[in-house]
Amino acid sequence: MKIDPDVMSITFYVLAIKTNGHAFVILDGSHPDVRLPAPFKGEKEVTLEYIVDAPTPITDWSVSVQGIHATLSFGGRPEETFVPWAAVLSMIDPVADRGMIIRGAPPEQPAPKPGLRLVK
């Protein structure tokens, strides 16, 4: 059975936030529908941190089938953000020490150097 990556993303994110109050979302900042502060827009990899009990609380956090919307603090300044699920690369729940790669492949292992053998 094939599971839709967006359904996996929503489930993982909501569980991380509801259970532990903390999640990192790694996204493609060059996706056309992403809303980020100007310095991050267009970056190939951006990490956003969502913390329920942050010193600057997230008051407008919402999750939908379209993506994640929240006003986050950047250098102490509130900025509206929107991350469509299509832009999510991976997610991390730092409290539970687990993560999930949504799009793309895991990083490649370096090839062994000639004359050396790989021992696992």
N, C-alpha and C positions, 0 to 999 in steps of 0.2 A: 504494500500500500504506500503510495506517494503522499507525503504530507506537504502542504503548501508552506513555503518558507515564511510567509507573512503570518500565518496562524501560529507557527512555532515562535516567531518573534514576539507576537502579542502575548502568548502564554508565558514565555520566559520572563519578559519584562514585567508583566503584572505580578507574577509570583515573586520575583526579586523585590519589587517595591512593597508589595503587601506583606511579605514574610519578613524581610530584613530592612526595609526602608531605604535601600541604597542600590543603585545600579549605574554602571558605566555603559554608554552606547557609543560604539565606534562607527562612524558613518562616512560616506563619501560626500564631502562638502561641495563638490562640483555638480551634484545632482541638481537639475533645474528647479525642483520644487522645494528644496531645502531653504529654510529661513534661519540665517545666522548673522551675527555681527559682521560687518564688512571685512575685517582682517581674516576671518575664517572662511568666508564664502569663496568657493573655487578650490580650496585645499582638497587633495585627494583623500586624506585621512584626518578626521577630526574626532576627538574624544570629548563627549559631554558627560558630566557627572550629575546624576539626579539623587538628591538626599532629601528625604521627607522632613527630617528635623534639622535642616541646615540653619546656620545663623541668620541667613536671609531666606525665609520660608518660601516655598513654591506655592503660591496661592491659586494659580489658575491651571494646574496640571490636569491634562486630560489625555486619554488614550482612546483611539477609535480605529476603525478598519483602515483609515487613511494614514494614520501615523501618530506621533507623540507631539503634543503641544504643551509648552510650558514657558513661563518667563523665568529665565535663569540669570544669575548674577555673574557678570564678567568684569573683574576688577572693581567690584563694589557697585557697578551700574546694572540695573535691570535691563534685560534685552529679551524681546519676544523671540522664541525659537519654534520651529516646526521641523520635524524629521519624518518624512514619509517612509513607510516600511521598505520601499524599493531602494532607499539610500543606505539602509542599515547593513553594515558589513559584519559586525559581531557585537555581542553583549557579554558583560561580565557582572556577576553578582559577587562582589568582593567579600561580603560577610560569609557566604556559604562556600567561598573559594571554588566557584565553578563558572564556566563560560560556555558560549555557543557561537560557532562560526555560522553565519547565515548565508552569505554569498561569497563565492570564490573558494579557493582551496586553501588548506592550511599551508603555512610557510614550508617551502621545500627544504629538505635536509641537504647540507652541502655534500657534494660528491666526494668520495674518498680520494686521497691523493695517490698517484701512481706509486706502487711499491709498498703501500700500506693496505692493510685489510681492515674492514669494518667489523668490530666485535660488538655484539649486542648481549 
